[in-house]
Amino acid sequence: MATNQLRQAYEQAEKLPFKYQDMIAEKILEAIEEAEWDEWLARADIAEMLDNSAEEAKAEHLTGKTIKYVQGKSLAELFQ
């Protein structure tokens, strides 16, 4: 089920040449993906998981378990 506004936008878009329909569809799909990410990141369990991951990363860094990134070196070179 779609809202009246979404239905109206779809009907208007159908009247446009295909290249414009594809451009509009791409923007809509990008907006949907962004909204899905926003919803996912707003979940309490995800926020808690991200907070825990950040704390773990900070602790690893403080205990010297991280490797400093050197621009221009590959991951293979950094982990030798």
C-alpha positions, 0 to 999 in steps of 0.5 A, spaced: 500 500 500 502 506 498 500 513 500 497 518 495 503 522 494 507 516 492 502 514 488 501 521 485 509 521 484 509 514 480 503 516 475 507 523 474 514 519 473 510 514 468 509 520 463 516 522 463 521 519 458 525 513 460 531 516 461 528 520 466 524 515 469 530 511 471 534 517 474 528 518 478 528 510 480 535 511 482 534 517 487 528 513 490 532 507 491 538 510 494 533 514 499 530 507 501 536 504 502 538 510 506 532 510 510 533 502 511 540 504 514 537 510 518 532 505 521 537 499 522 542 504 526 537 507 530 535 500 533 537 500 541 540 493 540 545 495 534 546 502 538 549 498 544 553 493 539 556 499 536 558 502 542 561 496 545 565 495 539 567 502 539 569 501 547 573 494 545 577 498 539 579 503 544 581 498 549 585 494 544 588 501 541 590 503 549 593 496 550 598 497 543 594 491 540 593 496 533 597 497 528 599 504 525 596 505 518 602 508 514 599 511 507 602 507 501 603 501 504 598 495 503 595 491 508 600 485 507 606 489 508 603 492 515 601 485 517 608 482 516 
